[in-house]
Each structure stands twice: as C-alpha cells, then as structure tokens.
Amino acid sequence: MYYETNLKSIDLAQYIDLIKKNSKSLIHPLYGTTNMVPTKEITLKVDTTRIREMGLVPKGMENLLVSEMRLRVKGNSLMKQDLALLDLLLTNNWERPVYVNNTSLEQFNVDLKPYVVIEGNAFRILPLRNPSPQNRLVNTELAYRNIKEKFQFRGLDDPRAYFSVDYRSFVQNHRSTLNEVAGALIAEGEKEKAREILLMSLDKMPDRGVRFDFTNALMVELLLEVGEKEKAIEVSTIVGNRVDEMAAWQLGKGIIDRDLYNNVAVLGELQRVLYKYGIEDLATRFEEAYDRYAVQLPGR
C-alpha cells in the first residue's frame, strides 16, 4: 500500500533490507499489519565503471549509461512479483541478463520503460536511461541478427487456422517489435536491413493468416521510407478499407466504443502519411472518411 510521506525517494537496497527485517517503519499507521511503500520513487545505484568493463552497453548507447536508476511506482501498491523483480535487480548486480516481454512490462507496478532495450521480442533491462519516451531503445545489431537468424514462424500465414483474441494480440506484439527494429535501423541509415525486416514481417505474418491491425498502419510510413511504395499502398488499402467499413457499421449501429475511436484514428494516420509521401488519391479518400466519422464522435 502506498502512503503519502515527505520522502522523495528511497534506495532499493535500503527498502529491501527493511522488508526482510519486517521493519516497523513500513507498517501503515492506519491499517496496522499492511506494509507500505514509503515513496513513489525507488532508486538503484549503478557502478558505471563495472558496467563498462563487463561490456553491457550496446554500441552507440554509451552516453545513456546512468549511475542511478530511478524507478517510479505506478499506482498505489507493489505486488509480490514487483518485489521479486526489484530484489532480482538488486541482488543479481548485472551478473546475468534480466529480460521482460512486452506484456509483463505493462503489468509490473514499477515503471521499467525508461530502462529497457529491445533485442528482438525480448526487452533487456539495463541501466541506460532512454531520453526519448516515444521511441524505445533498440540494440539494432543484436535485434537484426536475432530476427533474421533465430526467429521461427509457424502457421501465421495459414488462412485455415483459428487464432484466438489472445493469440492475435501476440501477433500484434511481434509486428510492433519488428516495426520498432526497422524504425531504429532507418534512423541509423540502415535502410536495406530495415527493408528486410519489414518484408519479413509481411511475409511471415500476412493479412491472409492474421488480419492486418493498427501496427500495419504504422508500418506504412516505414515501407515508404525504405522505397517499398507498392507494398505501402497495398497495406494502406487493405487496412484503410477495412477500418472504413467497420467504422461505418459501428456508427450505423450506434456502437461508440474504443474500437471505433481506434478505427477513426487509423484513417487519420493513413491519410497523414499518404499525403506526406505524395500518394494523394488514396490519402484524399481516407481523409474524407476520417472527416465523415470524426464529426460524429462524442467530444469532437
């Protein structure tokens, strides 16, 4: 349970020690037997010299190494899995790599996002502070090698296979990861490698197997950046026509939900990107659809 105090942050080693000793200082004054988190921020000191000597910093990220990781507590409590992770980060002392996946990253009540580096579908926790929250850090050399040499896909191109909602969500995560790796490669000037990753994504996870989703709409600009205009138009047309049809049906039935807002947002993203790259006929069509639906949404 979180309890408001004047304490700005607490050192992780100190906090774990207090828990192990069942310290009375953590007992909540109102709830008696309930341990409290005395602050919204937990700090982990880092021996940067040792980290460099161990060779843990990916190439090009040397300036992101920090001497202290500042971990923000999300919400009002820490669960056992959160405490286990914090204890692992402290006692492991970077001797062995610690990884999380996209789903668990969201489920922890400690914000690890500023300190994860994508190496494929696995995100490695490292004492590197991401200066740009809108883009995750990517170890492009290792991620590219993992995707090309170690990833295995089975049946995602089979139109006869049934994929549950959970399974389709996993595929979304895979597509999103490949997009992020491709985007990072483009930022480094490695457009041919980015092109390989994007085409691999379309080949291994095509619409005929698991239908395209919003991650494919986000892929369009990446495809255009690597010179795959024909593929970009093909993906835009499939996704745009589908969300256009779905939004029309939802509004016709009076179904105003998150899916509707997402569908309209996809149309907005597609028309923005297509205009940017001079594909005006398709952009105009999606702009007209976007405007038609947007005015009907509450709060617009």
PEPE-V192841 format. One line per field, one symbol per residue. ss: DSSP state (2 for helix, 1 for strand, 0 for the rest). A space follows every 10 residues. Layout:
BEGIN
ss=???
END
This chain:
BEGIN
ss=0100000001 1222222222 0002221000 0000101000 1111100222 2220000000 0222100111 1110000002 2222222222 2200000011 0222222001 0022211100 0011100100 0000001102 2222222220 0000000000 0000222222 2222222222 2222222000 2222222222 2222000000 0002222222 2222200022 2222222222 2222222222 2200000222 2222222222 2222220002 2222222222 2222000000
END
